[in-house]
Structure formats: structure tokens, C-alpha cells
Amino acid sequence: MTTTTDHPVQEASAASPPAPGRSPRLTDRRLALVFISPAMLLLLTMSVFPLLWALYLSFTDYSATRDAPADFVGFENYTTILTSPEVWQRALTTLVYVTGAVALQTVLGFGIAYLISRRTRGRGVLTTLFLVPMMLSPVVVGLFWKFMLDAQFGVINSMLGSLGFGQVEWLTRQRTALFSLIVVDTWQWTPFIMLIALAGLTAVPKYLYEAASIDRASEWFRFRHITLPMVWPLLLIAVMFRAIEAFRLFDLVYILTSGGPGVSTETLSFHVYKVAFLGFNTGLASAYGILMVLVVIVLAQLYLRYLNKLKEG
Amino acid sequence: MRYLQRVGRRSLPGRQARLATAAILVATALAACGGGDGDGGGGAEAASGAKAPATIPELTDDPLTLSFIWFEWPPAQALEDFANAEYTKERPNVTIEVNTVPNANWHDAMFTQFAARQTDFDIPILDSQHIGEAVTNGNILDLTDFVDENIEVDAYPPYLLAAYGQYPQAETGQRDEDASLYGLPLLGDTWTMIYRKDLIGDEPPKTWDEMIDAARTCQDENPGVSGLAFHQANGSDAAAVTYNTVNGVYGGNLWNAEDKTIEGVINDEAGQKAMDVLVNEMKPLTAKGSGNWFIDEVNAAVAQGKACIAFQWIAAAGGLVDPAQSTLGTTEDEILDKLGFATLPTQEADVVPLGGMGMHVSAYAPADRQAEALNFMKWFEQEDIQKKWAAAGGVPARTDALESPEFLEAGPFNQVYADSVSRMRDMWNVPEYARLIDIENTNVNAALNGAKDPEEALDDIAEQQQQVLDSSGGGL
């Protein structure tokens, strides 16, 4: 009956007595506040505040190590970054890396998921085994790949040598260094795409395939007109997650190449690190970080709109 | 009913939550704004350049742990073992802890804590080039009065005392007695040339050109063994020190310290010649894929007999004569039959790189630990302790210790160090050091690995480093 009043909720809330044994002052609403406040506090102090603080610093010439107050410099830091050829060079490197790594991971991840989904025996064991790389720390992955890719002592060149190929300088040549980063990232993160693709493939209704069989549809027809359209939206979400992750790649670069040879594998994140911790140009590094966040947000929004259109279509 | 309850939450508690959120944000912002002034002992004074007292304050008798920070390498463990064995004889209540980080993180590990005005170490072991940055930011104590009162300054080669403590930087080979001192020598170091006596003969090459010829001949005559092994990585100061060494040997200079000029100095004729020798004559004699080699990789190549001639920091060369780590022999004598250690060859000039590090006192350490740190330094710089440190594997800085049998007989490369002291040259120790070294490292590494034309790389170094100096570290 309370729903017919002007302020039904307040009345309902006020009318509902606390549970037996609970203080009468501790209403459901207050209890809810108590429960969410630790998470909110954590979110505010660990995420929201640092972001706002970085935004403020990005308009100053502040340096974390110099004993001088921060002076307001307007958009100078943003102008410096956006007009710097060095930054555009790192952006290009990052773009090549993200495109290469995510494309390779998507093709391989979907391929493996498709093959696993067609098996009935040992599917669980296979899936678990494929997931192992994803569970390792990127630093550990970087370190053992660094040993494996060593031109002199590494197992990869040793294997290539036994097959009659020459030594490859995986980490010290411009082209192979970036390719090596893509390969290592692909080794670690293909299982992520595979896992999501597998979830999508498992969810495709069986009756669609049965209907296609009755119509004597070819294997390719089933894949093209049933499997792919059903899995595609889920796959695109996985691609978005991976692209965002790859965009802020730091650890593998730090361990495997240190951005070298020269600066040829320096990604945007690695460059921000150098600006922030070698020069301690905190204001400039904050602006750099904010710009990166903006790029991710804008691209993700465009991507999500495309996904929504796809869904509506 | 659930829907109705949700709507009802928009009233008073919602406003309260928003107010609370705003209050938390404001409070956190205020806390962060005020955070820079927080002191941890001497912190408040440190911002304006705190001075250590001339006399050591009264020491505590309570248990105390004195913490150092260094990077992970054998001398770090040697220091901890030595100090705990010897210093505790004088101060039984004190435990020495030498905390280490990977070499590549060494600068960041210290300076991010300095930036927070709070350190979990009392004695930072700084590279000589870090001094300017730490002094300018008030991160370490001014030890001038303490040194005057407690240290026998005449017992040291002047440049060694200056290199690990003086700021503004001393001229190469000298010490300005009027300048302030912010540190004392802990571990001296320079490069040694390691050569295969069984492959190129007992006598080491005397000039740089002879050294390259000997390496080339050795490589041609011994398939599977590369002529040279040296630091080329773009992390830390690896590739930069290599170029700076060749630059010095061929008569070049890194900068003009007086007017802070780099453009036109590092890339002058001598500098270009040095870059050409490094990239076009030395690099072809190295192992394939050695473009990211640093200390460990060079040691591995020597220990496995894969290099005719190598260049290495003396303090990192100890493992080379350890039979457990080498394939060159089953005893130290067998290894030393094959390996020789010599000072660097000369060419146009007689210059070797200054390595090693000094001890400093964190301006943010509590007062009792700052006092203990000063006491440790005074103890460590005594003649008999320096000799014991030499016998324990350290490289001392006092002349009497350098000339002592304890030091000269402790390792096959220690004579090399003693002979190199008068030839040492350091890089810049200005506050912009970290950026200068990164510019040089990345460009030399690019030239060594074919990512950049050598001449272009050197001109880029000059231009970018000059920009950094001119903007006092600003910009990208």
C-alpha cells in the first residue's frame, strides 16, 4: 500500500524495522553505507585522487625532487608533448606493437579456441595448459624469454642452428627487437583471447548446427554464417581489453630491450617512465599520462559505439 | 519494492555521501600538498641543505640497524659481511644491512625515496655522478665540517676524495679544498683490460690501435672466439661509459665544464674519431648479438673462453678467477695462466674511466642513525680498516692502503687499479646526470647496433645533451 503515497520509499524505509538484535539506529541504508565505504574510500584515495592530482600537476612545472614550488604553466606541457617528434616516434612504435600483437593474438587465440571446442576429450586439460602463460608475472616471462632469445647462448638460436639456420640477433636489431616483443606478448596473452573465444564458441546453440546439417551446409558455411557471427561481439570485447593492455606495455620492454636498440622499441609508457623518473619532470610526465588516458578513453568510446551498432544490427 | 527503496536513497544519505566524498578529496589533497615538508629526522633542515655536525653526536647503546642501499653485485655482500664482522667489534649494538636493487633500478630506488622525503636507508651509496642531483635537492648531508674534523684528507689521492664527495665537481685529477664535501670514498673502481695470455701473448698491447690489431688477429686465428667483449647495453651507463672511455683515449672531451658546453666538444674531431673506432673497428670484433651486453655478459664471455680481450670494471672481475665460474681452468693458478689483467692501453691521451662509489648520509634518516652513519664513516676511513677492507675484497681509496700488500696481493687486478688512479676521468656530476647518461646510452647503443649512423648518433648526443643542460633538465 505504501506505493500509492507521495514519498513511498522514505516511508517504506522508515517503516521497515531493523533486524532483531541490531541497533535501531543502524537502518538498512546506513548498513549499506558502512559496507561500501571501505571500497569507496580505497577507490577515492588510490584511483580518483591520484588522477585528479596528476591532472593538476600536468598544468604545472612541478618536479618531485626539486625543492621548488609548482608554477602554473597552462597548457605548455601538453603543447610540448604533442609537438615533440620524439613522442610521435614512440606513438608509432606503440601503434605497430599494439596492432601486431593484438592481431596475432586474436588469430591464434580464436584458432586455438576453435580447435579445442571441437574436441570432446581432454578439453579441460588442454584449456588449463594453454592458460599457464597468462598466470605468470610479465617480469618473469620477460626474464626467461631474454635468456631464450640470447643470440649467443639462447635456446632459440641453438634450435635454429641445429636446423641449419644462422644466428639471429633477436633483441639487438631494430626489426627483430620489436618483433620479439610482439612474439613474447603473444605467447603470454593469446590464452586470454582463447579463453573468451572459447566461452563464445561453447555458447553457440547446437540446434543451429543441427539445422545447418539438415540443409547440408558446408563446414565453411557453418563457420562463416553461424560460428563467427555468434562469437564476433565477444571476440571484439577481448580485442579491446588486449589493445588497452598492450597500449600501456612497459614491463616486457623494460626487461627485454630497455627500449633498444637505441630507442627503437621505446613505447609511450616506457618514455613516460623516463620522463618521470630520469628527469623527474613530474608535471610533464603527468600531462603525458593524462594524454595517454584520454587516448584510451576516446578510442574505447568509439570502439564501444561500434560494438553497440553491431549489436543493434 | 526494491525499486522504490533505491529511489528513496537519493535523499539525505546521498547528499551526506557526496559531502563525505568531497571532504575526503579535500583532506587527501591537503595531506598531499603538505607531504613534501614532512621530516624524518633531519628532513626539515635537509630541504635547504643540512650540514652534518663537525663532531659526532652521542651514539645510542640501544640495538640499531644501519641501512645502506646499493645495487646487486659481489661488493655489496662483501661490504655487509666485512662491516658486520669488523664494525660490531667497536659497536656491538649495531647491525649493518646492505640492501640491494638491480643495477638498472639503482638510481630510481634512491631518488624516488628522496623525492618522498623519507628513506628506508641511512647511507645511500651514490655513483659519483649522482652527487649533483642529490646535493641540489638537499637529499644528503654536507659533510665538509665533519671531514675537516675527523678525516685525514691528506692520506688520499686528492682526486679520489673529490670524485666521491665534492660538489661542484672537481677538475679532472684535482680537488678544490674550498669546495664542500658530501661523501667519502667507499669503493674505488676503474676498467681493467682482460686479455688471453695463451692466445695473444704475455705482454698486453700498449696502445689502443695495437689492442684492436691483436684482437683482430686473435679472432681470425681462433674460430668461435670473438676478438673483443665490452659493455654495449642501453641500460644503466653501459654503452655511454664505453664511448666515454674511447673518447678519452683518443683525446676527446665530454664537455667544457666551465661554460657547460657539450655541443661542439663531444662531437669534435677527436670525438668523431672515437665513435668511428668504436663502431667501425671495435664492434665488428665482438660476438654477434652482444649489443645488449653489460657486466654479467662480458664476464660470462671471458669465463667461457669466448673472448680474446675484454674490458670490465675491476670490482666486478672477481668471479673471473673463480674456478667454479670459469671453464679456463680448475684452479685459480690455471686460470691466471690464461688470463692477464692490465691497465687500459693509451693512444692520444692517457685516460681511464673513474668508477666506484662513495658513502653519503641521507638527510631524512633519524638523528640517531645519522650519528651512527657518521661514526661508521670515520671508522671505515682509518688506515688499518681500509687495509682490512682491501683484504676482504674491497678497493680502498687511501694511498697507504692502495700501496699496502694487503691490497696489492688480494687480487690479480689490484695492481691495475693502483696504476690507474692518476689516469682517472669522470663524467658530469650535475643534477641533470640521469638524463645526460640516458641520451648518451641510447644513442651509442643505437650506433653500435646499426640503428643509427655513428656520426649522426654523436651529433644527436651533443645536441640533446646541450638542450638538457640549457633547460636545466626540463623538456622531454
Interface residues (C-beta under 8 A of the other chain):
Chain A: T2 T3 H7 P8 V9 Q10 A12 S13 D28 R29 R30 L33 M40 L41 L44 T45 V48 F49 L52 W53 D61 S63 A64 T65 R66 D67 T80 I81 S84 E86 V87 D150 A151 Q152 F153 N157 Q167 E169 W170 L171 T172 R173 Q174 Y254 T257 S258 G259 G260 P261 G262 V263 S264 H271 K274 V275 F277 L278 G279 F280 N281 L284
Chain B: M1 L4 Q5 R6 V7 G8 R9 S11 P13 A17 T21 I24 L25 T28 A29 A32 A47 S48 A104 H107 D108 F111 T112 F114 A115 E133 T136 N137 G138 N139 A233 N234 G235 A287 K288 G289 S290 G291 N292 A300 A301 K306 E432 A434 R435 D438 T442 N443 N445 A446 A447 L448 N449 G450 A451 K452 A457 V468 G473 G474 G475 L476
